[in-house]
Amino acid sequence: MISSLRGTVLSATSDSVIVEVGGVGFSVAVPGDVAHTARIGHELRLHTSLIVREDALSLYGFADPTELEVFGHLLGVTGVGPKSALGVLSHLSVDQIASAVADDDDAPFRRVSGIGPKTAKLIVVQLAGKLQPPAATPTKASVDDEVTTQLVAALIGLGWTERVAAEAAERSTADASETERGSVALLLRRTLATLGPARG
């Protein structure tokens, strides 16, 4: 079992990286946020799951061990394979997944490519009680919420996944000035400068 990798990034696409470890290049399927932040020539550490099939050995990697744990839980859901589980973790953070399950809300999962209504409902039902509830966060002013929501929507419209968009919007809002927080356009400019071009 290959449980982790640490090495130099040789290449990166929208959903995979090749990491060189001891002269050997490992191809690893990863969530979109990992693929986006991976830099060629830089070191990357991944917590991995090796999926063994009759015709292939496939590695799936995550920056956080909690994501790897949730990946394992998703694989235990009827009808969810490795690619679908990775798709969920590419579009939703661990907290977003836990919140949806706790709220009995399958809508976020239905928005993931390859997840149909029946499978989305099964995810909510079969993961109930298995995930750590997200920590409570302070309530923000409604105007900030509205601007952030519009910012996330704009980023999704430009091709970012919901997860990457939400995390980037949160970082930008936290670092922004009062003036920037009141303007979707200013926040979008700040966020795009941090994110750079989206990978297709």
N, CA, C and O of each residue as an XYZ file, in Angstrom:
800
protein
N       0.842     -1.204      0.000
C       0.000      0.000      0.000
C       0.872      1.247      0.000
O       1.784      1.368      0.818
N       0.601      2.166     -0.901
C       1.298      3.453     -0.944
C       0.410      4.457     -0.219
O      -0.617      4.870     -0.757
N       0.786      4.855      0.986
C      -0.081      5.716      1.800
C       0.283      7.188      1.707
O      -0.512      8.044      2.095
N       1.481      7.499      1.194
C       1.846      8.904      1.005
C       2.997      9.008      0.021
O       3.751      8.057     -0.186
N       3.113     10.184     -0.582
C       4.209     10.487     -1.499
C       4.730     11.885     -1.198
O       3.967     12.794     -0.869
N       6.037     12.034     -1.317
C       6.619     13.374     -1.241
C       7.729     13.448     -2.273
O       8.692     12.683     -2.227
N       7.582     14.375     -3.200
C       8.585     14.479     -4.247
C       8.393     15.728     -5.075
O       7.639     16.627     -4.702
N       9.079     15.777     -6.199
C       9.065     16.952     -7.066
C       7.991     16.813     -8.138
O       7.859     15.762     -8.765
N       7.235     17.873     -8.340
C       6.192     17.866     -9.359
C       6.826     17.970    -10.750
O       7.537     18.932    -11.042
N       6.562     16.972    -11.607
C       7.070     16.981    -12.978
C       6.068     17.610    -13.935
O       6.452     18.282    -14.892
N       4.775     17.389    -13.671
C       3.732     17.976    -14.519
C       2.426     17.998    -13.744
O       2.263     17.302    -12.741
N       1.493     18.821    -14.235
C       0.182     18.928    -13.589
C      -0.872     19.271    -14.622
O      -0.650     20.124    -15.481
N      -2.025     18.607    -14.543
C      -3.173     18.927    -15.376
C      -4.292     19.382    -14.447
O      -4.048     19.675    -13.277
N      -5.514     19.442    -14.961
C      -6.629     19.915    -14.134
C      -7.038     18.905    -13.070
O      -7.706     19.266    -12.100
N      -6.643     17.636    -13.240
C      -7.080     16.617    -12.277
C      -6.013     15.581    -11.930
O      -6.334     14.540    -11.357
N      -4.754     15.846    -12.266
C      -3.695     14.898    -11.922
C      -2.339     15.585    -11.882
O      -2.144     16.656    -12.458
N      -1.414     14.944    -11.190
C      -0.026     15.410    -11.158
C       0.885     14.206    -11.321
O       0.498     13.075    -11.027
N       2.094     14.457    -11.790
C       3.134     13.433    -11.788
C       4.194     13.897    -10.812
O       4.778     14.969    -10.967
N       4.434     13.069     -9.796
C       5.392     13.396     -8.741
C       6.563     12.432     -8.826
O       6.379     11.215     -8.813
N       7.763     12.981     -8.912
C       8.967     12.146     -8.978
C       9.490     11.882     -7.576
O       9.797     12.809     -6.827
N       9.585     10.609     -7.236
C      10.089     10.191     -5.929
C      11.213      9.191     -6.160
O      10.977      8.093     -6.662
N      12.429      9.566     -5.797
C      13.556      8.660     -5.960
C      13.793      8.239     -7.397
O      14.188      7.102     -7.659
N      13.553      9.151     -8.332
C      13.782      8.848     -9.731
C      12.621      8.177    -10.436
O      12.698      7.906    -11.635
N      11.539      7.904     -9.705
C      10.354      7.266    -10.282
C       9.207      8.278    -10.304
O       8.931      8.932     -9.298
N       8.540      8.404    -11.458
C       7.424      9.334    -11.572
C       6.102      8.641    -11.307
O       5.748      7.686    -11.998
N       5.374      9.113    -10.315
C       4.076      8.543     -9.968
C       2.968      9.457    -10.497
O       2.951     10.651    -10.200
N       2.048      8.896    -11.280
C       0.886      9.638    -11.744
C      -0.210      9.519    -10.693
O      -0.624      8.416    -10.335
N      -0.677     10.665    -10.201
C      -1.648     10.673     -9.101
C      -2.852     11.534     -9.492
O      -2.698     12.695     -9.873
N      -4.037     10.958     -9.396
C      -5.268     11.720     -9.603
C      -5.519     12.536     -8.338
O      -5.459     11.999     -7.231
N      -5.802     13.837     -8.497
C      -5.935     14.725     -7.341
C      -7.135     15.656     -7.517
O      -7.598     15.862     -8.638
N      -7.643     16.220     -6.414
C      -8.712     17.226     -6.519
C      -8.214     18.465     -7.254
O      -7.010     18.698     -7.354
N      -9.146     19.251     -7.762
C      -8.796     20.420     -8.544
C      -7.925     21.424     -7.815
O      -7.035     22.018     -8.423
N      -8.161     21.632     -6.506
C      -7.364     22.624     -5.782
C      -5.911     22.200     -5.667
O      -5.014     23.043     -5.709
N      -5.666     20.893     -5.521
C      -4.287     20.393     -5.454
C      -3.604     20.565     -6.803
O      -2.458     21.009     -6.876
N      -4.317     20.211     -7.871
C      -3.755     20.347     -9.216
C      -3.420     21.808     -9.516
O      -2.398     22.106    -10.134
N      -4.290     22.713     -9.072
C      -4.071     24.130     -9.358
C      -2.856     24.679     -8.618
O      -2.093     25.466     -9.179
N      -2.669     24.270     -7.361
C      -1.572     24.826     -6.563
C      -0.250     24.120     -6.793
O       0.796     24.622     -6.382
N      -0.279     22.949     -7.451
C       0.967     22.225     -7.726
C       1.830     23.034     -8.687
O       1.334     23.526     -9.700
N       3.097     23.172     -8.382
C       4.020     23.933     -9.220
C       5.148     23.022     -9.706
O       5.811     22.356     -8.911
N       5.351     23.007    -11.020
C       6.397     22.165    -11.600
C       7.753     22.564    -11.021
O       8.110     23.741    -10.975
N       8.502     21.539    -10.579
C       9.811     21.779     -9.984
C       9.776     21.979     -8.485
O      10.824     22.003     -7.840
N       8.579     22.123     -7.913
C       8.439     22.307     -6.466
C       8.063     20.983     -5.800
O       7.543     20.070     -6.441
N       8.337     20.905     -4.506
C       8.017     19.692     -3.760
C       6.527     19.651     -3.418
O       5.911     20.680     -3.137
N       5.973     18.460     -3.447
C       4.564     18.263     -3.099
C       4.438     17.006     -2.251
O       5.035     15.974     -2.559
N       3.664     17.100     -1.191
C       3.383     15.925     -0.367
C       1.918     15.592     -0.473
O       1.069     16.476     -0.360
N       1.604     14.317     -0.691
C       0.227     13.868     -0.831
C      -0.034     12.667      0.059
O       0.821     11.797      0.219
N      -1.225     12.632      0.635
C      -1.726     11.454      1.333
C      -2.504     10.654      0.282
O      -3.416     11.183     -0.353
N      -2.149      9.403      0.105
C      -2.644      8.684     -1.068
C      -3.424      7.411     -0.737
O      -3.293      6.812      0.330
N      -4.243      7.041     -1.721
C      -4.981      5.779     -1.672
C      -4.700      5.039     -2.975
O      -4.885      5.594     -4.058
N      -4.261      3.805     -2.876
C      -3.983      2.987     -4.050
C      -5.194      2.098     -4.323
O      -5.556      1.249     -3.508
N      -5.806      2.308     -5.478
C      -6.963      1.515     -5.881
C      -6.500      0.435     -6.852
O      -5.968      0.737     -7.921
N      -6.702     -0.807     -6.478
C      -6.237     -1.940     -7.281
C      -7.409     -2.540     -8.040
O      -8.392     -2.973     -7.439
N      -7.302     -2.563     -9.342
C      -8.296     -3.192    -10.205
C      -7.608     -4.243    -11.058
O      -6.380     -4.279    -11.127
N      -8.382     -5.092    -11.705
C      -7.804     -6.157    -12.517
C      -6.892     -5.622    -13.612
O      -5.868     -6.224    -13.934
N      -7.279     -4.476    -14.181
C      -6.532     -3.956    -15.324
C      -5.715     -2.705    -15.018
O      -5.111     -2.133    -15.925
N      -5.684     -2.267    -13.756
C      -4.953     -1.031    -13.462
C      -4.686     -0.861    -11.974
O      -5.419     -1.365    -11.124
N      -3.609     -0.132    -11.688
C      -3.311      0.345    -10.340
C      -3.409      1.869    -10.399
O      -2.679      2.499    -11.165
N      -4.290      2.468     -9.614
C      -4.510      3.906     -9.683
C      -4.262      4.555     -8.330
O      -4.737      4.077     -7.300
N      -3.507      5.657     -8.350
C      -3.225      6.410     -7.134
C      -4.086      7.661     -7.078
O      -4.210      8.387     -8.064
N      -4.680      7.907     -5.917
C      -5.467      9.118     -5.678
C      -4.818      9.841     -4.499
O      -4.568      9.238     -3.455
N      -4.549     11.129     -4.670
C      -3.813     11.863     -3.645
C      -4.512     13.102     -3.150
O      -5.248     13.757     -3.888
N      -4.271     13.426     -1.867
C      -4.929     14.565     -1.222
C      -3.932     15.303     -0.338
O      -3.030     14.701      0.244
N      -4.110     16.619     -0.248
C      -3.202     17.424      0.546
C      -3.422     17.233      2.043
O      -2.511     17.449      2.842
N      -4.632     16.828      2.418
C      -5.001     16.727      3.831
C      -5.465     15.306      4.146
O      -6.229     14.726      3.374
N      -5.019     14.734      5.266
C      -5.452     13.372      5.604
C      -6.955     13.248      5.827
O      -7.525     12.174      5.638
N      -7.600     14.349      6.231
C      -9.048     14.311      6.413
C      -9.746     14.084      5.080
O     -10.749     13.374      5.017
N      -9.219     14.688      4.007
C      -9.793     14.480      2.682
C      -9.660     13.017      2.265
O     -10.574     12.446      1.670
N      -8.519     12.421      2.583
C      -8.313     11.010      2.275
C      -9.330     10.145      3.029
O      -9.858      9.176      2.483
N      -9.595     10.504      4.278
C     -10.574      9.764      5.081
C     -11.971      9.870      4.471
O     -12.691      8.875      4.384
N     -12.354     11.087      4.047
C     -13.666     11.281      3.430
C     -13.739     10.535      2.098
O     -14.780      9.977      1.750
N     -12.637     10.527      1.363
C     -12.568      9.770      0.108
C     -12.899      8.297      0.370
O     -13.643      7.678     -0.391
N     -12.347      7.747      1.443
C     -12.637      6.365      1.811
C     -14.094      6.158      2.154
O     -14.686      5.147      1.777
N     -14.687      7.122      2.879
C     -16.113      7.025      3.211
C     -16.966      7.064      1.941
O     -17.930      6.309      1.810
N     -16.605      7.945      1.013
C     -17.367      8.060     -0.237
C     -17.299      6.762     -1.043
O     -18.283      6.363     -1.665
N     -16.150      6.113     -1.032
C     -16.015      4.851     -1.761
C     -16.916      3.763     -1.182
O     -17.262      2.799     -1.865
N     -17.292      3.930      0.087
C     -18.178      2.959      0.722
C     -19.640      3.166      0.386
O     -20.485      2.353      0.761
N     -19.949      4.253     -0.321
C     -21.333      4.536     -0.705
C     -21.679      3.761     -1.974
O     -20.910      3.761     -2.936
N     -22.816      3.112     -1.974
C     -23.269      2.339     -3.127
C     -23.309      3.214     -4.382
O     -23.940      4.271     -4.395
N     -22.631      2.759     -5.429
C     -22.659      3.478     -6.694
C     -21.602      4.550     -6.860
O     -21.543      5.195     -7.908
N     -20.755      4.762     -5.843
C     -19.701      5.775     -5.928
C     -18.347      5.099     -6.133
O     -17.880      4.356     -5.270
N     -17.726      5.358     -7.270
C     -16.400      4.839     -7.566
C     -15.345      5.885     -7.281
O     -15.671      6.997     -6.866
N     -14.070      5.543     -7.500
C     -12.983      6.478     -7.203
C     -13.089      7.811     -7.945
O     -12.848      8.867     -7.360
N     -13.449      7.766     -9.238
C     -13.535      9.013    -10.005
C     -14.658      9.908     -9.494
O     -14.497     11.126     -9.414
N     -15.796      9.307     -9.148
C     -16.904     10.095     -8.617
C     -16.561     10.671     -7.247
O     -16.893     11.818     -6.948
N     -15.891      9.865     -6.412
C     -15.488     10.339     -5.086
C     -14.504     11.497     -5.209
O     -14.587     12.476     -4.466
N     -13.572     11.379     -6.153
C     -12.624     12.463     -6.387
C     -13.350     13.704     -6.898
O     -13.005     14.829     -6.537
N     -14.359     13.488     -7.742
C     -15.149     14.612     -8.247
C     -15.831     15.372     -7.131
O     -15.877     16.602     -7.146
N     -16.363     14.642     -6.161
C     -17.011     15.290     -5.011
C     -16.005     16.149     -4.260
O     -16.301     17.287     -3.895
N     -14.804     15.598     -4.027
C     -13.794     16.323     -3.268
C     -13.134     17.431     -4.085
O     -12.470     18.300     -3.520
N     -13.306     17.412     -5.396
C     -12.823     18.512     -6.228
C     -13.776     19.703     -6.163
O     -13.351     20.855     -6.256
N     -15.061     19.418     -6.005
C     -16.066     20.471     -6.025
C     -16.470     20.955     -4.637
O     -16.941     22.082     -4.487
N     -16.291     20.117     -3.629
C     -16.737     20.471     -2.285
C     -15.619     20.221     -1.280
O     -14.897     19.229     -1.378
N     -15.481     21.121     -0.320
C     -14.522     20.905      0.763
C     -15.091     19.887      1.746
O     -16.271     19.542      1.685
N     -14.245     19.413      2.645
C     -14.692     18.470      3.669
C     -15.809     19.084      4.509
O     -16.787     18.408      4.826
N     -15.670     20.364      4.873
C     -16.711     21.028      5.665
C     -18.015     21.150      4.891
O     -19.094     20.980      5.458
N     -17.920     21.447      3.590
C     -19.127     21.548      2.769
C     -19.829     20.199      2.658
O     -21.058     20.131      2.689
N     -19.058     19.138      2.532
C     -19.630     17.783      2.475
C     -20.311     17.456      3.801
O     -21.444     16.976      3.828
N     -19.599     17.726      4.910
C     -20.149     17.429      6.237
C     -21.425     18.230      6.503
O     -22.379     17.707      7.079
N     -21.442     19.506      6.081
C     -22.625     20.343      6.274
C     -23.812     19.811      5.483
O     -24.932     19.756      5.990
N     -23.558     19.416      4.227
C     -24.637     18.897      3.388
C     -25.216     17.616      3.977
O     -26.432     17.423      3.979
N     -24.347     16.746      4.475
C     -24.804     15.491      5.079
C     -25.593     15.780      6.352
O     -26.653     15.196      6.575
N     -25.071     16.688      7.191
C     -25.745     17.023      8.446
C     -27.111     17.650      8.204
O     -28.041     17.458      8.987
N     -27.222     18.411      7.100
C     -28.487     19.088      6.772
C     -29.413     18.224      5.923
O     -30.495     18.663      5.533
N     -28.982     16.985      5.635
C     -29.759     16.086      4.781
C     -30.049     16.747      3.425
O     -31.156     16.659      2.894
N     -29.023     17.409      2.889
C     -29.163     18.172      1.646
C     -28.314     17.524      0.552
O     -27.085     17.586      0.597
N     -28.971     16.901     -0.429
C     -28.210     16.233     -1.483
C     -27.939     17.126     -2.693
O     -27.282     16.693     -3.640
N     -28.435     18.367     -2.678
C     -28.276     19.271     -3.822
C     -26.806     19.511     -4.193
O     -26.480     19.478     -5.379
N     -25.902     19.751     -3.224
C     -24.499     19.972     -3.606
C     -23.894     18.780     -4.351
O     -23.067     18.961     -5.244
N     -24.301     17.579     -3.990
C     -23.746     16.388     -4.639
C     -24.314     16.206     -6.045
O     -23.630     15.695     -6.931
N     -25.561     16.623     -6.249
C     -26.169     16.502     -7.575
C     -25.499     17.419     -8.592
O     -25.605     17.206     -9.800
N     -24.804     18.446     -8.088
C     -24.113     19.368     -8.997
C     -22.768     18.821     -9.457
O     -22.133     19.408    -10.333
N     -22.328     17.715     -8.885
C     -21.050     17.108     -9.273
C     -21.259     16.212    -10.484
O     -22.161     15.373    -10.496
N     -20.433     16.389    -11.494
C     -20.532     15.585    -12.714
C     -20.410     14.093    -12.379
O     -19.501     13.681    -11.658
N     -21.332     13.299    -12.909
C     -21.293     11.859    -12.687
C     -22.092     11.390    -11.489
O     -22.229     10.186    -11.271
N     -22.625     12.327    -10.700
C     -23.441     11.972     -9.531
C     -24.907     12.273     -9.853
O     -25.289     13.434     -9.997
N     -25.713     11.233     -9.964
C     -27.131     11.406    -10.234
C     -27.924     11.611     -8.960
O     -27.372     11.502     -7.866
N     -29.223     11.909     -9.083
C     -30.069     12.163     -7.906
C     -30.082     10.997     -6.912
O     -30.019     11.212     -5.702
N     -30.164      9.765     -7.423
C     -30.223      8.605     -6.534
C     -28.925      8.447     -5.751
O     -28.943      8.209     -4.543
N     -27.795      8.582     -6.451
C     -26.494      8.451     -5.783
C     -26.274      9.591     -4.801
O     -25.723      9.379     -3.721
N     -26.697     10.795     -5.161
C     -26.557     11.948     -4.265
C     -27.298     11.698     -2.950
O     -26.793     12.008     -1.871
N     -28.505     11.131     -3.058
C     -29.285     10.831     -1.853
C     -28.609      9.749     -1.030
O     -28.600      9.809      0.200
N     -28.042      8.758     -1.712
C     -27.343      7.685     -1.001
C     -26.125      8.218     -0.243
O     -25.819      7.752      0.855
N     -25.434      9.194     -0.833
C     -24.277      9.788     -0.146
C     -24.720     10.398      1.179
O     -24.090     10.179      2.214
N     -25.806     11.162      1.139
C     -26.308     11.810      2.351
C     -26.724     10.769      3.395
O     -26.404     10.900      4.577
N     -27.431      9.749      2.949
C     -27.945      8.726      3.868
C     -26.814      7.887      4.446
O     -26.763      7.659      5.655
N     -25.906      7.426      3.587
C     -24.888      6.479      4.032
C     -23.705      7.135      4.748
O     -22.947      6.454      5.439
N     -23.541      8.453      4.589
C     -22.472      9.144      5.318
C     -22.961      9.763      6.628
O     -22.165     10.297      7.400
N     -24.256      9.692      6.874
C     -24.812     10.257      8.108
C     -24.127      9.648      9.335
O     -24.053      8.428      9.478
N     -23.630     10.517     10.214
C     -22.980     10.071     11.440
C     -21.525      9.698     11.283
O     -20.868      9.365     12.269
N     -20.999      9.744     10.058
C     -19.608      9.329      9.832
C     -18.637     10.497      9.711
O     -17.424     10.301      9.772
N     -19.161     11.714      9.541
C     -18.303     12.872      9.318
C     -18.353     13.828     10.494
O     -19.385     13.992     11.144
N     -17.205     14.460     10.754
C     -17.117     15.456     11.821
C     -17.862     16.712     11.396
O     -17.554     17.268     10.342
N     -18.833     17.181     12.179
C     -19.548     18.411     11.810
C     -18.581     19.585     11.716
O     -17.658     19.686     12.525
N     -18.776     20.478     10.739
C     -17.874     21.634     10.612
C     -17.977     22.547     11.815
O     -19.041     22.682     12.419
N     -16.857     23.175     12.158
C     -16.849     24.106     13.290
C     -17.693     25.318     12.958
O     -17.731     25.772     11.814
N     -18.365     25.834     13.964
C     -19.202     27.020     13.758
C     -18.316     28.216     13.438
O     -17.244     28.378     14.022
N     -18.766     29.050     12.512
C     -18.028     30.255     12.147
C     -18.856     31.485     12.502
O     -20.085     31.433     12.461
N     -18.201     32.587     12.849
C     -18.936     33.797     13.204
C     -19.821     34.258     12.044
O     -19.442     34.153     10.877
N     -21.007     34.772     12.385
C     -21.921     35.282     11.366
C     -21.394     36.593     10.802
O     -21.007     37.488     11.553
N     -21.378     36.705      9.458
C     -20.900     37.912      8.805
C     -22.085     38.827      8.505
O     -23.238     38.398      8.514
N     -21.784     40.066      8.247
C     -22.829     41.018      7.870
C     -23.461     40.570      6.564
O     -22.788     40.004      5.703
N     -24.761     40.826      6.417
C     -25.472     40.350      5.241
C     -24.905     40.918      3.954
O     -24.901     40.234      2.930
N     -24.416     42.177      3.984
C     -23.855     42.759      2.770
C     -22.612     42.010      2.351
O     -22.397     41.785      1.160
N     -21.777     41.614      3.319
C     -20.586     40.827      3.009
C     -20.971     39.474      2.431
O     -20.344     38.993      1.487
N     -22.010     38.858      3.002
C     -22.476     37.570      2.504
C     -22.917     37.686      1.048
O     -22.605     36.825      0.226
N     -23.641     38.750      0.739
C     -24.156     38.931     -0.617
C     -23.015     39.132     -1.608
O     -23.029     38.560     -2.697
N     -22.035     39.939     -1.236
C     -20.887     40.190     -2.105
C     -20.086     38.913     -2.308
O     -19.670     38.601     -3.424
N     -19.872     38.175     -1.222
C     -19.122     36.925     -1.326
C     -19.842     35.920     -2.205
O     -19.215     35.233     -3.012
N     -21.164     35.831     -2.051
C     -21.955     34.918     -2.874
C     -21.826     35.270     -4.352
O     -21.680     34.390     -5.201
N     -21.883     36.568     -4.649
C     -21.749     37.010     -6.039
C     -20.338     36.743     -6.561
O     -20.156     36.392     -7.727
N     -19.345     36.910     -5.691
C     -17.964     36.653     -6.084
C     -17.766     35.182     -6.431
O     -17.153     34.858     -7.448
N     -18.283     34.295     -5.586
C     -18.179     32.855     -5.837
C     -18.872     32.494     -7.149
O     -18.346     31.717     -7.946
N     -20.050     33.062     -7.364
C     -20.792     32.792     -8.601
C     -19.999     33.255     -9.828
O     -19.982     32.580    -10.857
N     -19.348     34.407     -9.707
C     -18.553     34.926    -10.816
C     -17.366     34.015    -11.115
O     -17.052     33.761    -12.278
N     -16.712     33.530    -10.075
C     -15.562     32.639    -10.262
C     -15.986     31.311    -10.884
O     -15.292     30.773    -11.746
N     -17.136     30.783    -10.440
C     -17.654     29.546    -11.027
C     -17.965     29.763    -12.506
O     -17.707     28.897    -13.343
N     -18.526     30.937    -12.813
C     -18.833     31.266    -14.199
C     -17.590     31.364    -15.069
O     -17.659     31.168    -16.283
N     -16.450     31.669    -14.448
C     -15.182     31.756    -15.180
C     -14.464     30.411    -15.275
O     -13.377     30.318    -15.845
N     -15.083     29.365    -14.709
C     -14.518     28.026    -14.881
C     -13.930     27.372    -13.649
O     -13.462     26.236    -13.721
N     -13.942     28.069    -12.510
C     -13.423     27.465    -11.278
C     -14.489     26.559    -10.665
O     -15.685     26.792    -10.847
N     -14.056     25.528     -9.940
C     -15.011     24.677     -9.243
C     -15.566     25.422     -8.034
O     -14.979     26.401     -7.573
N     -16.691     24.954     -7.531
C     -17.327     25.604     -6.380
C     -16.386     25.642     -5.187
O     -16.325     26.635     -4.462
N     -15.658     24.556     -4.990
C     -14.753     24.480     -3.847
C     -13.629     25.510     -3.953
O     -13.391     26.271     -3.015
N     -12.942     25.532     -5.092
C     -11.836     26.474     -5.276
C     -12.343     27.909     -5.192
O     -11.703     28.765     -4.581
N     -13.505     28.170     -5.813
C     -14.074     29.513     -5.802
C     -14.390     29.970     -4.381
O     -14.074     31.098     -4.003
N     -15.016     29.090     -3.593
C     -15.400     29.451     -2.226
C     -14.176     29.722     -1.354
O     -14.155     30.679     -0.580
N     -13.151     28.865     -1.489
C     -11.949     29.037     -0.673
C     -11.195     30.305     -1.066
O     -10.694     31.029     -0.206
N     -11.117     30.571     -2.376
C     -10.432     31.778     -2.843
C     -11.180     33.027     -2.406
O     -10.566     34.012     -1.996
N     -12.504     32.989     -2.491
C     -13.318     34.138     -2.077
C     -13.148     34.415     -0.592
O     -13.066     35.572     -0.178
N     -13.095     33.375      0.196
C     -12.922     33.544      1.644
C     -11.579     34.200      1.954
O     -11.499     35.100      2.791
N     -10.509     33.737      1.266
C      -9.183     34.314      1.500
C      -9.143     35.778      1.071
O      -8.616     36.629      1.788
N      -9.702     36.063     -0.099
C      -9.671     37.434     -0.606
C     -10.452     38.381      0.289
O     -10.007     39.495      0.565
N     -11.620     37.936      0.744
C     -12.450     38.775      1.605
C     -11.748     39.066      2.929
O     -11.831     40.175      3.456
N     -11.058     38.060      3.457
C     -10.364     38.231      4.741
C      -9.228     39.247      4.625
O      -8.953     39.986      5.571
N      -8.564     39.282      3.456
C      -7.410     40.177      3.277
C      -7.787     41.539      2.700
O      -6.949     42.439      2.641
N      -9.031     41.696      2.276
C      -9.441     42.913      1.563
C      -9.688     44.085      2.509
O      -9.913     43.916      3.707
N      -9.637     45.267      1.926
C      -9.975     46.481      2.682
C     -11.494     46.607      2.764
O     -12.221     45.866      2.103
N     -11.968     47.551      3.579
C     -13.410     47.766      3.704
C     -14.020     48.151      2.353
O     -15.116     47.709      2.009
N     -13.307     48.969      1.604
C     -13.794     49.389      0.283
C     -13.926     48.184     -0.648
O     -14.929     48.040     -1.347
N     -12.910     47.324     -0.653
C     -12.932     46.149     -1.524
C     -14.052     45.188     -1.129
O     -14.681     44.570     -1.988
N     -14.293     45.068      0.171
C     -15.329     44.141      0.627
C     -16.716     44.536      0.141
O     -17.619     43.702      0.075
N     -16.880     45.786     -0.191
C     -18.182     46.254     -0.641
C     -18.359     46.205     -2.151
O     -19.410     46.590     -2.664
N     -17.337     45.734     -2.871
C     -17.385     45.726     -4.337
C     -17.030     44.361     -4.899
O     -15.930     43.854     -4.680
N     -17.972     43.770     -5.627
C     -17.704     42.472     -6.264
C     -16.570     42.610     -7.271
O     -15.695     41.747     -7.346
N     -16.581     43.690     -8.045
C     -15.564     43.886     -9.082
C     -14.157     43.971     -8.486
O     -13.218     43.363     -9.000
N     -14.021     44.741     -7.386
C     -12.702     44.880     -6.756
C     -12.233     43.555     -6.156
O     -11.068     43.178     -6.285
N     -13.155     42.859     -5.503
C     -12.793     41.560     -4.926
C     -12.454     40.553     -6.010
O     -11.536     39.750     -5.842
N     -13.188     40.584     -7.130
C     -12.916     39.660     -8.230
C     -11.524     39.902     -8.790
O     -10.782     38.958     -9.062
N     -11.174     41.171     -8.962
C      -9.839     41.499     -9.473
C      -8.756     40.978     -8.527
O      -7.767     40.391     -8.966
N      -8.955     41.201     -7.223
C      -7.983     40.733     -6.221
C      -7.870     39.206     -6.252
O      -6.767     38.660     -6.197
N      -9.015     38.521     -6.341
C      -9.028     37.063     -6.310
C      -8.361     36.469     -7.550
O      -7.586     35.518     -7.449
N      -8.663     37.029     -8.709
C      -8.081     36.520     -9.956
C      -6.563     36.721     -9.978
O      -5.836     35.905    -10.545
N      -6.092     37.791     -9.369
C      -4.658     38.023     -9.312
C      -3.967     36.936     -8.498
O      -2.814     36.591     -8.753
N      -4.685     36.405     -7.520
C      -4.137     35.328     -6.688
C      -4.253     33.970     -7.377
O      -3.322     33.166     -7.343
N      -5.391     33.726     -7.995
C      -5.642     32.423     -8.604
C      -4.868     32.202     -9.891
O      -4.387     31.097    -10.143
N      -4.740     33.245    -10.710
C      -4.125     33.078    -12.013
C      -5.105     32.418    -12.967
O      -6.287     32.290    -12.648
N      -4.625     31.992    -14.152
C      -5.538     31.394    -15.146
C      -6.032     30.027    -14.710
O      -5.280     29.238    -14.137
N      -7.301     29.751    -14.985
C      -7.879     28.444    -14.663
C      -7.321     27.391    -15.605
O      -7.087     27.667    -16.782
N      -7.109     26.188    -15.092
C      -6.695     25.090    -15.943
C      -7.915     24.446    -16.530
O      -8.900     24.216    -15.829
N      -7.863     24.144    -17.836
C      -9.012     23.511    -18.475
C      -9.124     22.073    -18.156
O     -10.046     21.406    -18.625
